[in-house]
Amino acid sequence: MAERTYLEINREQFKTFTQLPMDTPVVMLNLLNFKELVPETGLSGETSYKEYMRQAAPFFSKAGAEVLFFGKPQAMLIGPEDEGLWDKVLLVKYNTIAGFLEMVKAEGYPSHLRKQALDDSRLIHCSEK
């Protein structure tokens, strides 16, 4: 049986997310596993993801987003020993849910580069509540 991966929005959860108060601040937790090689570019997934981040930077700026952390997990201190670590963890704070939604729906937003670079991912909406 093939291992399940996640690169697309869960439509049901996204619909629930869009019904939250639009002025609410939000932090998005990104768990990222990169492709070894991106066939479309011949680059590594990690290099391709850096290009996504470069091209997405103006969209992040317009959305009032702040990268809180972008780094590599080092060790599983609590959790199953046989579960692999993610390649990178990214935490991004947005001033509002509306800003995040405008960003991901904006013309020219390079979501295709994100998807192209990744083998698997999680995008988890976090709040202070």
C-alpha positions, 0 to 999 in steps of 0.5 A: 500500500502506498504511503499517503501524502498531503499537498492539497488543501482539505476543502472541508477544513478550508471552508471552516477556516474561511468562516472564522472572523476575518480580523483574527490573527493566525499562525500557520505551522508548515511541516515540510518534506522535500522531493529529492529531485524536482523533475520539472527543474532538475533542482532539489526540492529544498532548492525549489522551495527556497525559490518558492519562498523568494517569489512568495516574499512580496505576497507575504509582505503585502499580507503583513506576514512574519516568518517566526521560525524556519529551521530543521528539526533535530531530534524527536524528544517526545514521540515514536522513535520510528517516525521520521522527522520533517525536513523543515518546520516553518511558522508564519504569523499573519496579522489577519485571516483575511490577509492570509486568504488574500495572499493565497488567492492573489494572482501570481502567488507561486503556490505551484512552486510550493507543491512542486518542491514537496513530497509531503506537507502539513499546513496547520492553522494555530491560534492563541485560543 
